[in-house]
Amino acid sequence: MIWDLHVHFSNFEGRTPHEKMANAVKFADRMAIERFMLYLGFPPHPEDPTPEELTKINNQVLEALQHWHHRAFGFVYLNPNHLEFSLKEFDRCVRDGPMVGVKLWIARKCNTPELDPIVERAASVNAVIFQHTWVKVTGNRPGECTPSEFAELAARHPDIPIICGHTGGDWEHGIRAVRAHKNVSIGIAGSDPTNGFVETAVRELGPQRIIYGSDAGGRSFASQLAKVQGANISDEAKKLILGENLKRMLAPILKRKGFEA
Amino acid sequence: MIIDTNVYVSRWPFRRLPGDEIPELLAKLRSHGVSQAWAGSFDGVLHEDVAAVNERLAESCRTLGQGLLIPFGTVNPMLPDWQEDLRRCQENLKMPGIRLHPSYHGYTLDDQRFFDLLRQAVEKKMVVQLALNMEDERTQHSLARVSEVDTAPILRLLPKVPGLRLVIQNRRRKPSGKLLGRLSYHGEVYFDFAMLEGVGGIARFIEEVPGDRLLFGSHYPLFYFESALLKVKESELSKAQRDAIFNGNARLLLEP
């Protein structure tokens, strides 16, 4: 069973959300991916989206999911720079809609207090919280948070599960930054398939805190699956990372919404 | 059967890797049906004594490689008397080719010494592998940062080096677009896909370059070997295309 935490529309052919979704499912089938989480709309993705842009982007995802609830779930894209709107958008798409998680990107550093109401609102309905992180030797974008900044957010909400997206890209740095925060899981998507990544993560965090994702279609499913399927870890650990951890995290909200896991 | 044209032995300078001991490396390759692997040395990226690097590489392949590892030597044309290194690779160590790391050796492809090296490699009938990257620029060690090699000068060089057999390894973004296609049509230029990204990447890549110019390259053990293998699965390819990528193109390239 493979569930993919991290899929976008990028590189999937199609003029409409329906067409892109059909192509995404075609590739998912080739790689035996049973379910995937979809967020952000058509590229290019605005780094600091306006409320109008957020609505448009989230509507594209909602449209794509209409006929595919048995294969994919949606995360709502929010912007803490428009906090009041984002909370309403959360209610529209998640609390009262079919989405099951939150995607936070690079509009604002994630250690700032403006994220707290979003995290708390998401936790109130068991929505999964995904925060992008990178630590780039070439320099981060202005609002792009590092795993260490992410750890500050996680420390303020020790009882709320939260996912450190990309493990900071520089995973040796990222794993260390979140190691002490037991409420943090790492997403392994969207970096080179550097040998040893998942073995190190299992050693330092345990397999229960690691979640497979691809960042397809910008990345290939292949290179990201290889991080797990090629890792020198137990088959049981691979099962957890490839799907069971994400499924366990999603179980309460899927049950709440009546979705079949 | 797979011919992996992009494998390294010895130690990556910044991290120990699963598979950086040759028995473990061979076990992984054999488990996936690799029958031949073209091996460079991680030592060649930063060491200056490349003569010793090449001797160790050849010795490792000969004594530990079980007939599977084919050594590709390091030549750094910025070093004095690099010509002797090239001569030893061919005459003493019987290497069929060399692997270059211009970004780590500090030259661009419009440098006269690179041109001279290509001409001499052709005279010696050696394949030239050109590693454009070793890892993502964003995750490099902060004290060892290099940029992706700019391949634009190659197009101007190709007509001046007839007979050159050039393999571009670890391409990320460049060459792209028209240059990519022109390179493969104006000379015997091959590509691997170790760092090719995007869903269905191989199928899209062979819309830009002829299918007979694509080689299987894993960049193992720095990358998980399975990445390259799964990329072939992810793209919808004919059996003939898969066979060519897995081994046919590489076999033809090394034929005298």
HADDOCK unambig.tbl for C-alpha pairs under 7 A between the chains (distance, minus, plus):
assign (segid A and resid 11 and name CA) (segid B and resid 198 and name CA) 6.68 0.50 0.50
assign (segid A and resid 11 and name CA) (segid B and resid 199 and name CA) 6.74 0.50 0.50
assign (segid A and resid 27 and name CA) (segid B and resid 234 and name CA) 6.96 0.50 0.50
assign (segid A and resid 30 and name CA) (segid B and resid 234 and name CA) 6.20 0.50 0.50
assign (segid A and resid 31 and name CA) (segid B and resid 234 and name CA) 6.46 0.50 0.50
assign (segid A and resid 136 and name CA) (segid B and resid 138 and name CA) 4.78 0.50 0.50
assign (segid A and resid 136 and name CA) (segid B and resid 139 and name CA) 6.09 0.50 0.50
assign (segid A and resid 137 and name CA) (segid B and resid 138 and name CA) 5.21 0.50 0.50
assign (segid A and resid 137 and name CA) (segid B and resid 139 and name CA) 6.09 0.50 0.50
assign (segid A and resid 137 and name CA) (segid B and resid 140 and name CA) 6.77 0.50 0.50
assign (segid A and resid 137 and name CA) (segid B and resid 142 and name CA) 6.06 0.50 0.50
assign (segid A and resid 138 and name CA) (segid B and resid 138 and name CA) 5.43 0.50 0.50
assign (segid A and resid 169 and name CA) (segid B and resid 139 and name CA) 6.98 0.50 0.50
assign (segid A and resid 170 and name CA) (segid B and resid 139 and name CA) 5.35 0.50 0.50
assign (segid A and resid 192 and name CA) (segid B and resid 136 and name CA) 6.94 0.50 0.50
assign (segid A and resid 193 and name CA) (segid B and resid 223 and name CA) 5.39 0.50 0.50
assign (segid A and resid 193 and name CA) (segid B and resid 224 and name CA) 5.91 0.50 0.50
assign (segid A and resid 193 and name CA) (segid B and resid 227 and name CA) 6.87 0.50 0.50
assign (segid A and resid 194 and name CA) (segid B and resid 222 and name CA) 5.91 0.50 0.50
assign (segid A and resid 194 and name CA) (segid B and resid 223 and name CA) 4.48 0.50 0.50
assign (segid A and resid 194 and name CA) (segid B and resid 224 and name CA) 6.17 0.50 0.50
assign (segid A and resid 195 and name CA) (segid B and resid 17 and name CA) 6.38 0.50 0.50
assign (segid A and resid 195 and name CA) (segid B and resid 18 and name CA) 6.71 0.50 0.50
assign (segid A and resid 195 and name CA) (segid B and resid 221 and name CA) 6.46 0.50 0.50
assign (segid A and resid 195 and name CA) (segid B and resid 222 and name CA) 5.49 0.50 0.50
assign (segid A and resid 195 and name CA) (segid B and resid 223 and name CA) 4.69 0.50 0.50
assign (segid A and resid 195 and name CA) (segid B and resid 224 and name CA) 4.76 0.50 0.50
assign (segid A and resid 196 and name CA) (segid B and resid 17 and name CA) 6.15 0.50 0.50
assign (segid A and resid 196 and name CA) (segid B and resid 18 and name CA) 6.25 0.50 0.50
assign (segid A and resid 216 and name CA) (segid B and resid 198 and name CA) 6.70 0.50 0.50
assign (segid A and resid 216 and name CA) (segid B and resid 199 and name CA) 6.16 0.50 0.50
assign (segid A and resid 217 and name CA) (segid B and resid 198 and name CA) 5.34 0.50 0.50
assign (segid A and resid 217 and name CA) (segid B and resid 199 and name CA) 4.82 0.50 0.50
assign (segid A and resid 218 and name CA) (segid B and resid 197 and name CA) 6.92 0.50 0.50
assign (segid A and resid 218 and name CA) (segid B and resid 198 and name CA) 4.61 0.50 0.50
assign (segid A and resid 218 and name CA) (segid B and resid 199 and name CA) 6.68 0.50 0.50
assign (segid A and resid 219 and name CA) (segid B and resid 197 and name CA) 5.12 0.50 0.50
assign (segid A and resid 219 and name CA) (segid B and resid 198 and name CA) 4.26 0.50 0.50
assign (segid A and resid 219 and name CA) (segid B and resid 199 and name CA) 6.02 0.50 0.50
assign (segid A and resid 220 and name CA) (segid B and resid 197 and name CA) 5.55 0.50 0.50
assign (segid A and resid 220 and name CA) (segid B and resid 198 and name CA) 4.54 0.50 0.50
assign (segid A and resid 220 and name CA) (segid B and resid 199 and name CA) 4.05 0.50 0.50
assign (segid A and resid 220 and name CA) (segid B and resid 200 and name CA) 6.83 0.50 0.50
assign (segid A and resid 221 and name CA) (segid B and resid 199 and name CA) 6.35 0.50 0.50
assign (segid A and resid 222 and name CA) (segid B and resid 227 and name CA) 5.72 0.50 0.50
assign (segid A and resid 222 and name CA) (segid B and resid 230 and name CA) 4.84 0.50 0.50
assign (segid A and resid 222 and name CA) (segid B and resid 231 and name CA) 5.13 0.50 0.50
assign (segid A and resid 222 and name CA) (segid B and resid 234 and name CA) 6.50 0.50 0.50
assign (segid A and resid 223 and name CA) (segid B and resid 227 and name CA) 4.31 0.50 0.50
assign (segid A and resid 223 and name CA) (segid B and resid 231 and name CA) 6.89 0.50 0.50
assign (segid A and resid 226 and name CA) (segid B and resid 224 and name CA) 6.23 0.50 0.50
assign (segid A and resid 226 and name CA) (segid B and resid 226 and name CA) 5.05 0.50 0.50
assign (segid A and resid 226 and name CA) (segid B and resid 227 and name CA) 4.84 0.50 0.50
assign (segid A and resid 227 and name CA) (segid B and resid 224 and name CA) 6.43 0.50 0.50
assign (segid A and resid 230 and name CA) (segid B and resid 224 and name CA) 5.98 0.50 0.50
assign (segid A and resid 230 and name CA) (segid B and resid 225 and name CA) 7.00 0.50 0.50
assign (segid A and resid 230 and name CA) (segid B and resid 226 and name CA) 5.63 0.50 0.50
